[in-house]
Amino acid sequence: MRIARYRHAGADHLGVVEEDRVSALAPEVDVLTLLTATPAERDALAADAEDPVTLDEVRLRAPLHPPVVRDFVAFEQHVEGMVMTEGPDAKVPEAWYQAPAFYFSNPNALFATGDDIEVPPRCRLFDYELEVAAIIGTPGRDLTVETARDHIAGYAIFNDWSGRDLQGFDRKLGMGWAKGKDFASTLGPWIVTADELEGRRDGDGRLDLRMTVWRNGEEMGSDSLASAAWSFEQMLVYASRGAWLVPGDVIGSGTCGGGCLGELWGRRGAIDPPPLAPGDEVTMTVEGIGTIANRIVAGAEPVDHGAPKRR
């Protein structure tokens, strides 16, 4: 099942997508109801969907408002390219191989496909990041690799837009990503339930889905989700260690190999291709899920925060 939030004829709806049409579910059904339901229960709710319209008649919304967004960095190729921005001989930190690292992102800064994305204030090195997100459907804590998959309700495309120069300042403070990340992420175009993708697993049990990104129609990178060094099951084990995962939580895979400009800059030793700028359009497709696209627009001027009181 493909679960979408959309606006049509001046009203917001939750619906199910079939081919090029979306049908509205009953008003009392919300996203969490579907995420926590069994496949049979979801099918029963979908049977009552009505008023089908074509997708080109609606404005898609981000498919949910998650309680928490945890974004991992699971692709070794991506990490290798990014560390090379520090120098051609830079190596992946040994700690990366010891646990699947993640940061917390801003659940209130989610955008949908078709939304304009503003360049964040003071950013000069604006970048996209091609990822897949797993959406939690069953709560759990201290999960195991064997049981973690059962807690995933579905998947969506995730683009955690990045201000690379702002990240450089964040890194100096040693507090994790802050203004380099919390301004925008795109999630969508809808949630594809996990049962729909089970047939796409490779011999290691990873979802083998081709991921591709274009900038203004030019292909910039492509990889498979199966290339991730850390599986979603391993990510969930780490995320749930001593902490609860709850329905609606978003777990980002991290950027795939070739899935951002920063990786290319690191490997080439130059800001080539150039950073994103107003007027650019970024399009991402993941097999079995769909396509998202966003246009870049100019952002607000930074507001001066003043100076601290010094001792």
TASULJO-V738599 format. One record per residue. N is the residue number from 1. SS is DSSP state (H for helix, E for strand, L for the rest). OMEGA is omega in radians with two decimals (NA if undefined). Layout:
n=N ss=SS omega=OMEGA
n=N ss=SS omega=OMEGA
This chain:
n=1 ss=L omega=3.07
n=2 ss=E omega=-3.03
n=3 ss=E omega=-3.07
n=4 ss=E omega=2.91
n=5 ss=E omega=-3.07
n=6 ss=E omega=3.10
n=7 ss=E omega=-3.13
n=8 ss=E omega=3.11
n=9 ss=L omega=3.06
n=10 ss=L omega=-3.12
n=11 ss=E omega=3.10
n=12 ss=E omega=-3.09
n=13 ss=E omega=2.89
n=14 ss=E omega=-3.07
n=15 ss=E omega=3.09
n=16 ss=E omega=-3.09
n=17 ss=E omega=3.01
n=18 ss=E omega=-3.06
n=19 ss=L omega=-3.07
n=20 ss=L omega=-3.10
n=21 ss=E omega=3.07
n=22 ss=E omega=-3.13
n=23 ss=E omega=-3.04
n=24 ss=E omega=3.02
n=25 ss=L omega=3.12
n=26 ss=L omega=-3.07
n=27 ss=L omega=-3.11
n=28 ss=L omega=3.13
n=29 ss=L omega=3.08
n=30 ss=L omega=-3.06
n=31 ss=H omega=-3.11
n=32 ss=H omega=3.07
n=33 ss=H omega=-3.13
n=34 ss=H omega=-3.10
n=35 ss=H omega=-3.09
n=36 ss=H omega=-3.12
n=37 ss=L omega=2.99
n=38 ss=L omega=3.08
n=39 ss=H omega=3.13
n=40 ss=H omega=3.12
n=41 ss=H omega=3.09
n=42 ss=H omega=-3.14
n=43 ss=H omega=3.13
n=44 ss=H omega=3.10
n=45 ss=H omega=-3.12
n=46 ss=H omega=-3.13
n=47 ss=L omega=-3.13
n=48 ss=L omega=3.13
n=49 ss=L omega=-3.08
n=50 ss=E omega=3.12
n=51 ss=E omega=3.13
n=52 ss=E omega=3.06
n=53 ss=E omega=3.13
n=54 ss=E omega=-3.10
n=55 ss=H omega=3.14
n=56 ss=H omega=3.07
n=57 ss=H omega=-3.03
n=58 ss=L omega=3.00
n=59 ss=E omega=-3.14
n=60 ss=E omega=3.06
n=61 ss=E omega=2.96
n=62 ss=L omega=-2.95
n=63 ss=L omega=3.06
n=64 ss=L omega=3.01
n=65 ss=L omega=-3.01
n=66 ss=L omega=3.02
n=67 ss=L omega=-3.06
n=68 ss=L omega=2.98
n=69 ss=E omega=3.01
n=70 ss=E omega=-3.11
n=71 ss=E omega=-3.08
n=72 ss=E omega=3.05
n=73 ss=L omega=-2.90
n=74 ss=L omega=-3.06
n=75 ss=L omega=-3.09
n=76 ss=H omega=-3.14
n=77 ss=H omega=3.12
n=78 ss=H omega=-3.12
n=79 ss=H omega=3.12
n=80 ss=H omega=-3.14
n=81 ss=H omega=-3.11
n=82 ss=H omega=-3.14
n=83 ss=H omega=3.12
n=84 ss=H omega=3.02
n=85 ss=H omega=3.10
n=86 ss=H omega=-3.14
n=87 ss=L omega=-3.05
n=88 ss=L omega=-3.12
n=89 ss=L omega=-3.13
n=90 ss=L omega=-3.09
n=91 ss=L omega=3.06
n=92 ss=L omega=3.12
n=93 ss=L omega=-3.13
n=94 ss=H omega=-3.14
n=95 ss=H omega=-3.12
n=96 ss=H omega=-3.13
n=97 ss=H omega=-3.07
n=98 ss=L omega=3.13
n=99 ss=L omega=3.12
n=100 ss=L omega=-3.04
n=101 ss=L omega=3.06
n=102 ss=E omega=2.99
n=103 ss=E omega=3.07
n=104 ss=E omega=3.11
n=105 ss=E omega=-3.01
n=106 ss=L omega=-3.14
n=107 ss=L omega=-3.14
n=108 ss=L omega=-3.12
n=109 ss=L omega=3.14
n=110 ss=E omega=3.12
n=111 ss=E omega=-3.13
n=112 ss=L omega=2.96
n=113 ss=L omega=-3.11
n=114 ss=L omega=3.10
n=115 ss=L omega=2.98
n=116 ss=E omega=3.12
n=117 ss=E omega=-3.12
n=118 ss=E omega=2.97
n=119 ss=L omega=-3.09
n=120 ss=L omega=-3.13
n=121 ss=L omega=3.11
n=122 ss=L omega=-3.09
n=123 ss=L omega=3.07
n=124 ss=L omega=-3.14
n=125 ss=L omega=-3.05
n=126 ss=E omega=-2.98
n=127 ss=E omega=3.01
n=128 ss=L omega=3.07
n=129 ss=L omega=-3.08
n=130 ss=E omega=-3.10
n=131 ss=E omega=2.94
n=132 ss=E omega=3.10
n=133 ss=E omega=2.95
n=134 ss=E omega=-3.12
n=135 ss=E omega=-3.11
n=136 ss=E omega=3.10
n=137 ss=L omega=-3.14
n=138 ss=L omega=-3.12
n=139 ss=L omega=3.12
n=140 ss=E omega=3.14
n=141 ss=E omega=-3.14
n=142 ss=L omega=-3.12
n=143 ss=L omega=3.04
n=144 ss=L omega=3.09
n=145 ss=H omega=-3.09
n=146 ss=H omega=-3.06
n=147 ss=H omega=-2.97
n=148 ss=H omega=-3.07
n=149 ss=H omega=-3.12
n=150 ss=H omega=-3.11
n=151 ss=H omega=-3.14
n=152 ss=E omega=-3.14
n=153 ss=E omega=-3.08
n=154 ss=E omega=-3.05
n=155 ss=E omega=3.08
n=156 ss=E omega=3.00
n=157 ss=E omega=-3.10
n=158 ss=E omega=3.08
n=159 ss=E omega=3.12
n=160 ss=L omega=-3.13
n=161 ss=L omega=-3.02
n=162 ss=E omega=2.94
n=163 ss=E omega=-3.00
n=164 ss=H omega=3.11
n=165 ss=H omega=3.07
n=166 ss=H omega=3.07
n=167 ss=H omega=3.12
n=168 ss=H omega=3.09
n=169 ss=H omega=3.10
n=170 ss=H omega=-3.09
n=171 ss=H omega=3.14
n=172 ss=H omega=-3.10
n=173 ss=H omega=3.06
n=174 ss=L omega=-3.11
n=175 ss=L omega=-3.05
n=176 ss=L omega=-3.10
n=177 ss=L omega=3.12
n=178 ss=L omega=-3.07
n=179 ss=L omega=3.05
n=180 ss=L omega=-3.02
n=181 ss=L omega=-2.85
n=182 ss=L omega=-3.06
n=183 ss=L omega=-3.09
n=184 ss=L omega=2.89
n=185 ss=E omega=3.07
n=186 ss=E omega=3.11
n=187 ss=E omega=3.12
n=188 ss=E omega=-0.04
n=189 ss=E omega=3.12
n=190 ss=E omega=3.04
n=191 ss=E omega=3.04
n=192 ss=E omega=-3.09
n=193 ss=E omega=-2.99
n=194 ss=H omega=-3.10
n=195 ss=H omega=-3.12
n=196 ss=H omega=-3.06
n=197 ss=H omega=-3.06
n=198 ss=H omega=-3.13
n=199 ss=H omega=-3.10
n=200 ss=H omega=-3.10
n=201 ss=E omega=3.10
n=202 ss=L omega=-3.10
n=203 ss=L omega=3.10
n=204 ss=L omega=-3.13
n=205 ss=L omega=3.11
n=206 ss=L omega=3.08
n=207 ss=E omega=-3.11
n=208 ss=L omega=-3.09
n=209 ss=L omega=3.12
n=210 ss=E omega=-3.12
n=211 ss=E omega=-3.07
n=212 ss=E omega=3.11
n=213 ss=E omega=3.09
n=214 ss=E omega=2.99
n=215 ss=E omega=-3.12
n=216 ss=L omega=3.09
n=217 ss=L omega=3.12
n=218 ss=E omega=3.12
n=219 ss=E omega=-3.09
n=220 ss=E omega=-3.12
n=221 ss=E omega=3.12
n=222 ss=E omega=-3.12
n=223 ss=E omega=3.01
n=224 ss=E omega=3.05
n=225 ss=H omega=3.13
n=226 ss=H omega=3.12
n=227 ss=H omega=-3.12
n=228 ss=L omega=3.12
n=229 ss=L omega=3.08
n=230 ss=L omega=3.12
n=231 ss=L omega=3.06
n=232 ss=H omega=3.12
n=233 ss=H omega=3.11
n=234 ss=H omega=3.11
n=235 ss=H omega=-3.14
n=236 ss=H omega=3.08
n=237 ss=H omega=-3.11
n=238 ss=H omega=-3.13
n=239 ss=H omega=-3.06
n=240 ss=L omega=-3.14
n=241 ss=L omega=-3.13
n=242 ss=L omega=-3.10
n=243 ss=L omega=-3.14
n=244 ss=E omega=2.85
n=245 ss=E omega=-3.07
n=246 ss=L omega=-3.14
n=247 ss=L omega=-3.12
n=248 ss=L omega=3.08
n=249 ss=L omega=3.12
n=250 ss=E omega=3.11
n=251 ss=E omega=3.14
n=252 ss=E omega=-3.12
n=253 ss=L omega=-2.89
n=254 ss=L omega=-3.03
n=255 ss=L omega=3.11
n=256 ss=L omega=3.11
n=257 ss=L omega=-3.11
n=258 ss=L omega=-3.02
n=259 ss=L omega=3.10
n=260 ss=L omega=3.09
n=261 ss=H omega=-3.08
n=262 ss=H omega=3.12
n=263 ss=H omega=3.10
n=264 ss=H omega=3.11
n=265 ss=H omega=3.14
n=266 ss=H omega=-3.09
n=267 ss=H omega=-3.11
n=268 ss=H omega=-3.13
n=269 ss=L omega=-3.12
n=270 ss=L omega=3.10
n=271 ss=L omega=-3.07
n=272 ss=L omega=0.07
n=273 ss=L omega=-3.08
n=274 ss=L omega=3.09
n=275 ss=L omega=3.06
n=276 ss=L omega=-3.13
n=277 ss=L omega=3.10
n=278 ss=L omega=-3.09
n=279 ss=L omega=3.09
n=280 ss=L omega=3.00
n=281 ss=E omega=3.13
n=282 ss=E omega=-3.13
n=283 ss=E omega=-3.14
n=284 ss=E omega=3.08
n=285 ss=E omega=3.00
n=286 ss=E omega=3.14
n=287 ss=L omega=3.11
n=288 ss=L omega=-3.14
n=289 ss=L omega=-3.13
n=290 ss=E omega=-3.05
n=291 ss=E omega=2.97
n=292 ss=E omega=3.12
n=293 ss=E omega=3.12
n=294 ss=E omega=3.08
n=295 ss=E omega=3.13
n=296 ss=E omega=3.10
n=297 ss=E omega=3.12
n=298 ss=L omega=3.14
n=299 ss=L omega=-3.12
n=300 ss=L omega=3.01
n=301 ss=L omega=-3.11
n=302 ss=L omega=3.04
n=303 ss=L omega=-3.09
n=304 ss=L omega=-3.14
n=305 ss=L omega=3.11
n=306 ss=L omega=-3.11
n=307 ss=L omega=3.13
n=308 ss=L omega=2.98
n=309 ss=L omega=-3.10
n=310 ss=L omega=3.12
n=311 ss=L omega=NA
